[in-house]
Amino acid sequence: MAIAAFMVVWFNIDLIDGKIWIQRDGTEEGIAADLERAGIPKEHIVLGFRPPELRPYTGYAIA
């Protein structure tokens, strides 16, 4: 009898130097929007899945 297992990761968040780094976001709207609605300022959210050279254009923290 074979047992199969799988796991789906919708998002991955790390806390680094007091900021929330979103490393992976597979949600429909984006977890960053949920964090903003929860009162977390954009300057405390880093879109880590974006290349560093593009982060200044996201409206969120760059690092």
N, C-alpha and C positions, 0 to 999 in steps of 0.2 A: 504494500500500500504506500503510495507516494503522497506526501503532503506538500502543497505549494503555499508559499506565502509571498505577499507583496506589500509594498508600502508606498503611499503617495504623499509627497511633501508639497503642500500648497504654498507655504511661505517659510522662510528662515530669517530670523531676526537675532542680531547680536547687540549687546550693549558694550560699546567701546568708547572709553574716555568721556563718559557721560552723555553719549549720543546713541540714538537708535539707528543701527545699520541694518537696512533691509537687504539681505544677500540674495534672496530669491523671492519672487512674488508671482504666484500663479493664480491669484484671485481675479475675479472678473473686473471689479472696479479698481482694485489696488489697495493694499493694506495701508499705504501712506495716507490715503483719504480718510480711512477709519481712525487712524492715529490723530489726524488733524481735528476731526469731529470730537475726539475725546479730549481735546484741549492741548495737545502737544504741538508746540510751535514748529514751523517748517525748518527753522535753523537748528533744530535738535534731531532732525531726521535726515539720514544719508541714504541715498539710493545706491547701495553698494554694488548692485547688479549692472549699473551703468559704468562705462569706462571713465576713469578720472578726468580725462580731457572734455567729456560731455557734461559732467556734473554741474559746472557753473551755469548751464543753460536750463537746468531742471526746475529751478525755483526752490530747491532744497539745499541743505548744507552740502559742502563739497568734501568734507572729511571731518 
